[in-house]
Amino acid sequence: FTNSGPVVAVQAGASQGKRQWAPYRFVKFIRELTDRHNVRVILTGTKKELGIIDQIKTGCATNNVFVAAGKTNIPQLAALLKLSDLLVTGDTGPMHISVAVGTPVVSMFLASAFGYETGPYSTGNIVLQPVIGCGPCNPNKPCSRPDCHDHIDPEALAKITMLRLGGDIGSLPAGLVDPSRVIVYRTCFDRFGFYDMQALTDERVDGLKSCRDAYRRLWLDDLADLVEDRPQGRSSVMPVYSGDLEGLNQVAHFAEQGQRLIDELGGLVRDSTAPAHRLGEVNDQLTELDRQIEQAGFHHSGLGPLTRMFVFAKENIQGSDALELA
């Protein structure tokens, strides 16, 4: 290195192409750090990721970017991240390793990555979540147009990186990012000790906030029995919604249809004289209903977490007993 400033590790690779920021964006971002702020940059990753990392190294054209990708095992990567002042990454394994060794992160949650679900699990990290109608998308589906990548500006990311290098961030300068395109969060923990995120930008553009608050309240009540203000005489804190959340009645109707079909399928399985073609027809109806439920989650983004849980749960069903599968 010829620079003498802070050491920033950069994890450019990701598990999926749609979650991986383009090399040219990383080049712009890193040039801001090295040329303007005297930063020393270490590119981490695996040998498989050298194809994009070498592009970044070449584009930066400076001795102040060093390639460690492919040269470390996991314990060595952990040690390297511990020696670094900060890690800039997507939603990756190295992000969680960095948190584990006490090094803060600035993380871009692109495509199917959702900071509230898999964010960096310690206080004071920074999460950038693009605001886009199709995000977070299904991780099992490809994307030919990852428009969410365009919502994060390399220069703004460099400024946020420098702010975080200066210490825990409590607020951002006005106008640094467009809150209609990306929400910047600071990770924290709620009063019950569960992971949470605090918006550092205007969160009013986030149409999911009221839904997310409702989900959080539901999970705390249902899974942890931790809601202290449950109405007297009610077993649950959640009221029954009727049309307040767009698409909810539709999904509830699909669920009722599905339960009826499952009951019929169970009866057919138990009846050894049932015609095989009817088993096939009911199964086809369930498959179509599942597709409609998944589509409802895409059309009504507030329902996405609920419908994705359903889709993933079904994908994980295993076994060979027909009745249990039904």
N, C-alpha and C positions, 0 to 999 in steps of 0.2 A: 504493500500500500504506500501511496505517496500522501494520501489524506491522513489526518490525525483525529477526526471527529468520531462520533459514536459508531458502533458496529450494528448494522441492521441485517438480519438474515431475511432472505426472500425465498419463499416456497412458491415457485411459479406453476409447478405441475399439480394436477388434481386427478381424482379417480375417473372422471368423465370429461370428455371434451367440452360439453356444454357448461361445465362448472370451472372451466379453465380460462382465465383472462388471456387475451391474445399477446404474443411476444412483443409486438410493436408498442402496445400500451405499457407493458413493463419497462421497455426501453425508455419511453418518455418519463415515466415515474422515477426510474433509477437515475436518469441523467439530472433530474431536478435535485435529487438527494446528493449526488456526488459533486456536481458542478456548482451548485448554489449553497450547499450546506456542509460541505467538507465531510460527508458521511462515507464510511467504508461499508461495502455491501458484500455479503456472502450468499451465493446462490446454492440452496440446498435441494436435495431430491435424490432420485434413484438413477441408475444407468439408463433405464427405459425413458426417462424424461430428458435426457441430454439433447434430444432432437430440438426441443423448444428452448432449453437452457442455453445451448450453444448459440442459437439465434440472438438471444438476449445479450449474451456476453459480447458477441461480435458487434451488435448494434450500439452497445454502450461505448465501445472503443476506449477503454480506460483501464489502468492498472488497479483502480479502486473498486473493481468488481472481481471477486474471486469465486471460482467454481469449485464447490465442495461436493456437488452432486455425483453420486456413484463412488465416492471415496470414503463413505462412512457406513458403519453398521448402526443399528438402532441405539445401543448405548453411547457410541461416539457422537451420533446426531444429538442425543440428549445433552451430552457434555458441551457440544458446540453451541446449542441453543442457550444453555445456561451461561456461557461466556458472552453471549450477544446481549445487546441492550434492548432489542425489540425484534419481533418476528412479524413480517407482513405476509399474508397468506390468504388462501381461500378457506373453505371449511374442509380441513385436511387432518390426517393423523398427526403430522408435525405440529399443528396448532395445539392439539391436546397435550402433546409431549412438552411443548414450550410452557404451557400453563402449569404442568406438573412440576417443572424445574424452577418455576417462579419468574419466568421471563414474560412480560406482557406482550399482547398481540394486537395488531390491527388486522381485521379479517373481513374479506369481501364474501358475502353470501349470495352466490349466483345460482340461477336456474332452480334446481330442486332443493338447494340448501336454505334452511330457515333458521335464523338466529335464535328464535324462541325454542326450537326443538333440539338443536345440536350445537349451541354456541359455546364459546370458551368459558370453562367452568371455574371462574374466579372473578374477583372484583376488579374493576377498573380497566378491563379490556374494551376495545372499540370494535363495533360491528357495523358494517355498511350493508344495508338491505335495500336493493332497488325496489322502487314502487312501480309495479307492472301488473296488468290484469291477469296474466297467465302464471304469475309466480306466487309462491313456489310451485313448480310443476312436478309431475309424476317422475320420480327418479328412474323408473323403468322404461320411460318413453324418450326417444331421441328428439332433438330440436335442431331444425335446419336454420333457424333464425334466432339466435340468442340475443334479442334486443336488450335484455336486462344488462348486458355487458356495457352497452353504450351509456348507461346512466351514471357510471362512475368515471369521473374525470381524473386523469393521471396527475395533473397539477394539484387538484384539490386533495387527492390521496396523499401526495407528498407533504402538503401543508398539515394535514391531520397527523401524519407520521411524525413530523417535527414537533407538533404540539404535544403528542403523547410522549415523545422522548424527553420533553421538559417536565413531565410529571402527570399525575392523574388529571384527566380533563373533566371539568364540571360544566363547561359550556363551550360553544363554538362561536367564532366571530360571525357577525351578521353577514349573510350573502356568500359564505364560503361554499355552501352546496345549495342546490335547488331542492327544497323538501318535497316538491311534486315529483321528483325523479329518484331521489334516494333519501332514506331516513338513516341518520347516524345515531347509534345507541352506545351507551356505556353499560357494561355488564355489572350486575349487583345481585344481592340476595334480599328476598322479602322478609317480613317480620317472622315468618315461620321457618326461615332458613332455606327456602327453595330458590333456585336460580331465577333471575328476572333480568329485564333490561329497561334502562331509563333512557327515553328519547332526548337527544341533545339538539334536535331540530324540531320544527313544527310537525306534530304527529297528527294534526287534524285531517291531513290528506290521506291518512291510512284508514281506508274503509274497513279494515279488519279489526281495529282496536276494540270496538264495543263487543264484537264476537269473541275476540281473544280474552277480554276480561271475563266474559260469561263462561268460556271454557275453563279459565283458570279457577274461577269460583266453583264450578262444577267439580273439577278434579280434586280440589282441596276438600270439598264437602264429601264427595263420593268415595274417593280413594284414601283420604287421610283423616277424615272426620275432624277437620281443623277450622271450620267456619264457626266463628263465635256468635254470630248474630242470626242464627236460624230462626225463622218466625215460630212463635209458640204454636204447638199443635201440628206442625208440619214435619214429616220425616225427612224432607229435603228442602234446601234453601231455594231451589230453582222452581220458579213458577212454570206453568204449562204455557208455552207460547202459542199464539194463534194468529199467524200472519205478520208478526212484527219482524221476523227475519225472513227476507225474501228467499223463497224456494224451500223453506223448512216444511211447510205443509205438503209439498210435492214429495219430498224425501220420506216423510212420515207415511204418506199414502203408498209409496213404493214398498216401504218396509212392511206395511200391513199386507200388501199383495204377496210379498215374499214369504211371510209367515204362513199365509194360507196355502201357498204352493208347497212349502216345506212340510206342512202337516199332511197334505195330500201325498207327497212323495214318500213320507214315512209310512203312511197307510199302505201304499202300493208295495213298498219293500217288505212289509210284514205279511202281505197277502201273497202266498205262493202261487195263487191262480191268476194274479193280476197280469194283464197283457203287457208284454215287453214294450210294445210300441208306445203305450201310454207313459211308461217310465221315461222313455226318450223324449216325448212331447213335453212333459213337465220339466225335465232337465233343461230343454231348450228354452222354455219360458223363463226359467230362473236365470239362465245365462243372459238373455236379453234384458231382464230386469236389472241384473248386476251392471250391465253396460249403461242403462239409463241412470242408475244411482251414481255411477262414476261421472257421467256427463253432467249431472246436476251439480256435482262438486266443482266442475270446471266453469259452468255458467254462473254459479253463485259462489264467489270466492270465500265468503264467510262460512260456507258449509264444507270447504275443502278439507280441513282437518278431520271432520267427522266421516266424510265419505272415504278419505284415504285410509283411515283406520279400518273401515269395513273392507276395502279392497285388499289391503295388506293382510288382514286377518284371514280372508278367504284364500289368498295365495299361499299362506302358511299351513293350511289344513293338510294333514297327512293321515295315512291309514288305509286300510283295505276293507273295513267293515262298512257295508252300504248304509246301514241305519245310522251309524255314528257319523258318517260323512254327510248324510242328509241333515 
